[in-house]
Amino acid sequence: MNICELCNRNDVETTIHHLVPKEMGGTFGPTATLCIPCHKQIHALYTNEELASRLSTVELLKDDENLSKFIKWIRKQPPSKLMKIKKSNERRQKR
């Protein structure tokens, strides 16, 4: 049984999230086990630079205002539900 470290849902398919992105030097750094929707949401909301500089722990991610809204919602969803995640408008404009 897999548990997401971010939303704490049980029996979900998980992936490994590098808390400091690999391209920012986090290849051998700490990781978190996240469900696919949480992992996708993180990368849809934030650039690798933002993740490396201000969101490099599970606690900081949980406390972030934008992500905490998603976590509150996803906790109510069944573990088998996979949803389409879109990049935030802010993130799209940073390209």
N, C-alpha and C positions, 0 to 999 in steps of 0.2 A: 504494500500500500504506500503510495507516494503522497506526500503532503507539501503544498506550496508554502514556502517560508513567508510570503507576502500576504496572501489572503487566508491562509490556514485551512483551505479546503482539503479534504481527504480524498484519496482514491482518484487522483487526477494524473494525467500524463504530464511529466515534468521535463524541463530542460535545465541546463546549467547556464546561469547568468554570471558573467565576470563583473564584479562590482566596480572595478576600474576596467573600462573596455580594453581589449587586447591591443588595439592600435594606439592606445594611450599608455602602454607599458604594463598592462595588467595581466599579461599572459599567465604568469605564475602566482598571481595574487589571489586574494580570497574570492570565493564564488558563493552563489546562493542557488538553491534548488527552487525553481519557480514553475508554476503551471504555464502552459503556452499562452493563454490570454493575458496574464499578468506580464509575462516577458515581452510579448508583442506591444502591449500598451506602454511599457517603459520606453521602448525604442521609437514608438510613434510620437511620444510627448517630448522627448529630450534628445539633444545631440550628444555625441560621445564626449564632447568637451564639458557639457553640463554634468553628465554622469561622473566624470573623473574629478571635477573640481568641487561639486557640492552635494552629490547624491551617491556617495561611494560606500554606504552601508545599508543594510536592510532597514534599520531604524530610521535613517534619513529619508529613505524612499517612502516608508509608511507615513512619516510625518509631513511629507510634501502635500500641499493643499490640492493640487490637481490630481495627483495619484490617489490620495486618500478617498476622494469621491468615487473613483473607479473601484477601489478595493471594497468600499462599503456596498456597492452595487453587486460586484462579482461574487461576494460571499453568499448572496441569496440565490445564485444560479446553480443548477445541477452540475456535478463534476464532468459529465459527458458533453456539456454544451461548449461548442467552439463557435466563437463569433468573429465577424469580420472587423478588424481594427483598422482605422484610417489615421493617417498622420494628422496631427492638429494643424489648424490653419497657421498658427505661429511657426510651427516646425517647417511647414511647406515653404514659408516665406524666407527661411534662413538658407535655402539652397543657393 
